Amino acid sequence: MRADHTRKRVAVLGAGGFVGGHLLRYLRANGREARAVARRPPQAADPDWRIADACDVYALRDAFAGCDSVVHAALGDNTTITDSVAPVYAAAEAVGVRRLIYMSSGSVHGQSPAPGTDEASPLSVRQPFAYNNAKVRAERRLRRLRKRGTVELVILRPTIVFGPGSRWVFDFADRLQNGTAYVVDGAAGVCNSIYVDNLSYAVALALDASNVDGEAFLLGDQEAVRWSDLYRPIADACGVDFDAVPSVSPPERRPTIRQAYINPLLASDVARTIRKALPQGAKDAVRRALRIVRRQASPREEPVASPILAAPPSVPTAADVPAEIADLQRCRWRLPHDKAVRTMGYVPPVSFAEGVQRSLEWLERRYAHSRLAS
């Protein structure tokens, strides 16, 4: 981390957010020259902070000037997710940035991905959750820009990013405090977690790794984690018996026709062979036919920007649990990060247990501060 490459400046877009803020501090602590780029001024003095909206190409161009690489970790609604990638890429290209790291999400594969899912699995913009579709569209736009552009592109796909300041930590703790906490099916599902410093470590690797241009990487903690592994220590810290937290069991959502039949068919070797052999006119006709079938077979998107903001205001019945939360806590597949291990040498430096402990220490300080303020 402290070789000559550490003098190459990194612009962190979204430095005011949870992931971006942790990443900024991590890079600087490990000898990187890191510039913060955010929509608002910092709370404390920062000598290398730029103000820019993620969709303002001119402000971004000024903010990225003099930087070797850019990390796009900006937050936003679904429109911002899709509309920001072109201005970010254009601004980076205009000032000679070498590489763009895009913070996508493992949710591009769905909240409960099918067994066997990895980076090579086909993506769909016909998922039931708008956030997932926005991330898929953003990835696709970036890939198109890279085909004709000069800035290298690396896509990272973390899923449940937790740590000090994470909503995955304090939302559940707050609900425990006010008596509105719940879990789905005993919180026994797979939690595709990644401690925020492990994600920052992966970003640092992606900034300099070779043979990663155009690649996407799923990222996670070293350990296999269940939702109960994350929630039980939080309950213990709050003085609540985790086993007494209400467990709800919403009805299982059946897969759509597209999920059950169309996607597997399109991803098959036979389908790929046929597509290559068809003349262009026939391909266009097939695409038109498929669009009609997809419109008829796909569910309407639910207007949910992010799963963490979808929690109901009180303890719900099974029917009240947001489908996105139910799918997340019922996940049965641990998304693999083998590709990141092989290609970038990614070995998470912080254990899940240590990450939870650091989160609980932050949570204790947060509640102590709240008590003092009141």
C-alpha positions in Angstrom: 0.0 0.0 0.0 2.9 2.4 0.5 4.8 1.9 -2.8 5.2 4.6 -5.5 1.7 4.2 -6.7 0.3 5.7 -3.4 1.2 9.2 -4.7 -1.5 8.9 -7.5 -4.5 10.9 -6.3 -7.9 9.2 -6.0 -11.1 11.1 -6.2 -13.8 9.6 -4.0 -17.2 10.7 -5.4 -19.8 10.4 -2.6 -17.3 11.1 0.2 -20.1 12.4 2.4 -21.9 9.1 2.5 -21.3 6.0 4.6 -19.3 4.0 2.1 -17.6 7.0 0.6 -16.6 8.5 3.9 -15.1 5.3 5.2 -13.3 4.8 1.9 -11.8 8.3 2.1 -10.5 7.7 5.6 -9.2 4.3 4.7 -7.2 5.4 1.7 -5.7 8.3 3.5 -4.8 6.2 6.5 -3.0 3.8 4.1 -0.8 6.4 2.4 -3.1 7.4 -0.5 -3.7 10.9 -1.7 -7.5 10.9 -1.7 -9.7 13.8 -2.7 -13.2 14.1 -1.4 -15.9 15.0 -3.8 -19.4 15.5 -2.4 -22.5 17.7 -2.8 -22.0 19.4 0.5 -19.0 21.0 2.4 -17.3 18.8 5.0 -18.3 19.1 8.7 -14.7 19.6 9.6 -11.9 21.4 7.6 -10.6 19.3 4.8 -7.8 20.6 2.5 -8.7 18.4 -0.4 -12.5 18.6 -0.7 -14.5 19.5 -3.8 -18.2 20.3 -4.1 -19.9 18.6 -7.1 -23.2 17.0 -7.9 -22.8 13.5 -9.4 -24.8 14.6 -12.5 -23.0 17.9 -13.1 -20.3 17.1 -15.7 -18.6 20.5 -15.5 -18.3 20.5 -11.7 -17.1 16.9 -11.8 -14.5 17.8 -14.4 -13.0 20.4 -12.1 -13.2 18.1 -9.1 -11.5 15.2 -10.9 -8.7 17.4 -12.4 -5.3 16.1 -11.3 -6.6 12.7 -10.2 -5.3 9.4 -11.6 -8.5 7.4 -10.6 -12.1 8.0 -9.5 -14.3 5.9 -7.3 -18.0 6.5 -7.9 -19.7 5.8 -4.6 -22.3 8.5 -4.7 -25.7 7.9 -3.2 -29.0 8.9 -4.9 -32.4 7.8 -6.0 -32.9 5.4 -8.9 -32.8 8.3 -11.4 -29.6 9.6 -10.1 -28.1 6.0 -10.1 -28.7 5.8 -13.9 -28.2 9.4 -14.9 -24.9 10.0 -13.1 -22.8 7.5 -14.8 -22.5 9.3 -18.1 -21.4 12.7 -16.6 -19.0 10.9 -14.3 -17.4 9.0 -17.1 -17.3 12.0 -19.4 -15.7 14.2 -16.7 -13.1 11.6 -15.9 -12.2 11.2 -19.6 -12.0 14.9 -20.1 -9.3 15.3 -17.5 -7.3 12.2 -18.3 -8.4 9.9 -15.5 -6.9 6.4 -15.9 -9.5 4.2 -14.1 -13.0 4.5 -12.8 -14.2 2.2 -10.0 -18.0 1.9 -10.0 -19.7 0.9 -6.7 -22.5 -1.2 -7.9 -24.4 -3.8 -5.8 -24.8 -7.5 -5.5 -28.5 -6.7 -5.8 -28.1 -6.7 -9.5 -28.5 -10.4 -9.1 -31.6 -10.0 -6.9 -32.1 -10.0 -3.2 -32.3 -13.8 -3.1 -30.1 -14.9 -6.0 -30.4 -18.4 -7.5 -27.9 -21.0 -6.4 -24.9 -20.9 -8.6 -25.1 -17.2 -9.2 -21.7 -15.4 -9.9 -20.4 -12.5 -11.9 -21.0 -14.4 -15.2 -24.8 -14.9 -14.5 -27.0 -12.8 -16.8 -28.5 -9.6 -15.5 -32.1 -8.4 -16.0 -33.8 -5.1 -15.8 -37.2 -6.8 -15.3 -36.6 -7.5 -11.6 -39.5 -6.6 -9.2 -37.4 -4.0 -7.4 -36.6 -0.7 -9.1 -33.3 -0.3 -7.2 -31.9 -3.5 -8.7 -32.9 -2.5 -12.2 -31.3 1.0 -11.8 -28.0 -0.6 -10.9 -28.2 -3.0 -13.8 -28.9 -0.1 -16.2 -26.0 1.9 -14.7 -23.6 -1.0 -15.2 -24.8 -1.4 -18.8 -24.4 2.3 -19.6 -20.9 2.3 -18.2 -19.9 -0.7 -20.3 -21.2 1.1 -23.4 -19.2 4.2 -22.5 -16.1 2.1 -21.9 -16.3 0.5 -25.4 -15.8 3.9 -27.0 -14.0 5.7 -24.2 -10.5 5.8 -22.8 -11.1 5.5 -19.0 -10.7 1.9 -17.7 -13.7 0.5 -15.8 -13.9 -1.8 -12.8 -17.3 -2.7 -11.3 -17.6 -3.8 -7.7 -20.7 -5.5 -6.3 -20.9 -5.6 -2.5 -24.3 -6.4 -1.0 -24.9 -5.8 2.7 -22.2 -3.3 3.7 -22.1 -2.9 7.5 -20.0 -1.1 10.0 -19.9 2.0 12.2 -22.6 4.3 10.9 -24.3 1.7 8.8 -28.1 1.7 8.7 -28.0 -2.1 8.8 -26.7 -1.6 12.3 -28.5 1.4 13.7 -31.9 0.8 12.1 -32.2 -2.6 13.8 -30.9 -1.2 17.1 -33.4 1.7 17.0 -36.2 -0.7 16.3 -35.1 -2.8 19.2 -35.2 0.3 21.4 -38.7 1.4 20.4 -40.2 -2.1 20.3 -40.8 -2.3 16.5 -38.0 -4.8 15.5 -38.8 -7.9 13.7 -37.0 -10.6 11.6 -38.1 -12.9 8.8 -38.2 -16.6 9.4 -36.0 -16.3 12.5 -33.2 -14.4 10.5 -31.9 -17.8 9.4 -31.2 -16.7 5.8 -27.8 -16.0 4.2 -26.6 -12.5 4.8 -24.2 -11.5 2.0 -22.3 -9.2 4.3 -19.1 -7.2 3.9 -17.5 -5.1 6.6 -16.9 -1.6 5.2 -13.2 -1.7 5.7 -13.0 -4.9 3.7 -14.8 -3.1 0.9 -12.3 -0.2 1.2 -9.5 -2.8 1.0 -11.0 -4.2 -2.2 -11.3 -0.8 -3.7 -7.6 -0.1 -3.0 -6.7 -3.4 -4.8 -8.9 -2.5 -7.8 -7.2 0.8 -8.2 -3.9 -0.8 -9.2 -4.7 -4.4 -10.2 -3.8 -5.4 -13.7 -6.1 -7.3 -16.1 -9.3 -6.0 -14.4 -10.5 -3.4 -17.0 -14.1 -4.2 -17.9 -14.5 -6.7 -15.1 -17.1 -7.0 -12.3 -16.4 -8.4 -8.9 -18.7 -9.7 -6.2 -17.3 -8.9 -2.8 -18.0 -10.3 0.7 -16.6 -11.2 4.1 -14.5 -14.3 4.5 -17.0 -16.0 6.7 -20.4 -17.4 5.8 -22.9 -15.2 7.7 -26.6 -15.6 8.6 -28.8 -12.6 9.4 -29.0 -13.8 13.0 -25.2 -13.5 13.2 -25.5 -9.8 12.5 -28.7 -9.1 14.5 -28.1 -11.2 17.7 -25.0 -9.2 18.9 -26.9 -6.0 18.3 -29.8 -7.3 20.4 -27.4 -8.4 23.1 -25.8 -4.9 23.2 -29.2 -3.3 23.5 -30.2 -5.6 26.4 -32.9 -7.4 24.3 -33.4 -11.1 24.1 -33.0 -11.8 20.4 -35.1 -15.0 20.5 -38.0 -12.8 21.8 -37.8 -10.5 18.7 -41.0 -11.2 16.6 -40.4 -13.5 13.7 -42.7 -13.1 10.7 -43.2 -15.4 7.7 -44.6 -13.5 4.7 -46.0 -15.7 1.9 -43.3 -16.9 -0.5 -43.2 -15.0 -3.8 -43.5 -17.3 -6.8 -40.9 -16.7 -9.5 -42.3 -14.9 -12.6 -42.5 -16.6 -16.0 -39.4 -14.6 -17.0 -37.4 -15.7 -13.9 -38.5 -19.3 -14.2 -38.3 -19.9 -17.9 -37.2 -17.0 -20.1 -34.0 -16.0 -18.3 -32.6 -19.6 -18.2 -33.5 -20.1 -21.8 -31.7 -16.9 -22.9 -28.6 -17.8 -20.9 -28.3 -21.3 -22.3 -25.5 -22.3 -24.7 -28.1 -23.3 -27.3 -29.6 -19.8 -27.3 -26.2 -18.2 -27.6 -25.3 -20.4 -30.6 -28.6 -19.7 -32.3 -28.2 -15.9 -31.8 -24.8 -16.0 -33.4 -26.1 -17.9 -36.4 -29.2 -15.7 -37.1 -29.0 -12.9 -39.7 -29.5 -9.4 -38.4 -33.1 -9.1 -39.6 -34.1 -12.3 -37.8 -32.3 -11.1 -34.6 -34.3 -7.9 -34.7 -37.5 -9.8 -35.1 -36.7 -12.1 -32.2 -35.8 -9.1 -30.0 -39.2 -7.5 -30.8 -41.0 -10.7 -30.0 -39.1 -11.0 -26.7 -39.9 -7.5 -25.7 -43.6 -8.3 -26.1 -43.3 -11.4 -24.0 -41.3 -9.7 -21.3 -43.9 -6.9 -21.0 -46.6 -9.5 -20.6 -44.6 -11.7 -18.2 -42.8 -9.2 -16.0 -44.2 -7.7 -12.8 -44.5 -4.0 -12.4 -41.6 -2.4 -10.6 -42.2 -1.5 -7.0 -41.2 2.2 -6.3 -38.6 1.3 -3.7 -35.3 3.2 -3.9 -33.4 1.1 -1.3 -34.2 -1.9 0.9 -32.9 -0.2 4.0 -35.4 2.6 3.7 -38.3 0.3 3.2 -38.9 -0.8 6.8 -42.5 -0.3 8.1 -43.1 2.2 11.0 -44.3 -0.5 13.4 -44.1 -4.2 14.0 -45.8 -5.7 10.9 -47.9 -8.7 10.3 -46.5 -11.1 7.7 -48.4 -9.4 4.9 -46.9 -6.0 5.8 -43.2 -7.0 5.4 -41.8 -5.4 2.3 -41.1 -8.0 -0.3 -37.5 -6.7 -0.7 -36.8 -7.2 3.0 -38.4 -10.7 3.0 -36.2 -11.7 0.0 -33.1 -10.4 1.6 -33.6 -12.3 4.8 -34.7 -15.5 3.0 -31.6 -15.6 0.8 -30.3 -19.1 0.4 -27.1 -18.4 -1.7 -23.9 -17.0 -0.6 -22.5 -14.9 -3.4 -18.9 -16.0 -4.1 -16.0 -13.6 -4.2 -13.6 -16.2 -5.7 -13.0 -14.1 -8.7 -11.7 -11.2 -6.6 -9.4 -13.6 -4.8 -8.0 -15.0 -8.0 -7.7 -11.8 -9.9 -6.9 -9.2 -7.3 -5.6 -11.2 -4.3 -8.6 -10.1 -2.2 -8.5 -11.6 1.2 -10.7 -9.7 3.7 -8.4 -8.3 6.4 -11.1 -7.8 9.0 -13.1 -10.7 10.4 -16.8 -10.6 10.6 -16.7 -10.8 14.4 -14.2 -7.9 14.6 -16.4 -5.9 12.2 -19.5 -6.5 14.4 -17.5 -5.5 17.6 -16.4 -2.2 16.0 -20.0 -1.6 15.0 -21.2 -2.2 18.5 -18.6 0.1 20.0 -19.8 2.9 17.6 -23.4 2.1 18.5 -22.6 2.5 22.2 -21.0 5.9 21.5 -24.0 7.0 19.5 -26.5 6.2 22.2 -24.2 7.8 24.9 -24.1 10.9 22.8 -27.9 10.9 22.4 -28.4 10.6 26.1 -26.1 13.5 26.7 -27.8 15.6 24.1 -31.2 15.0 25.7 
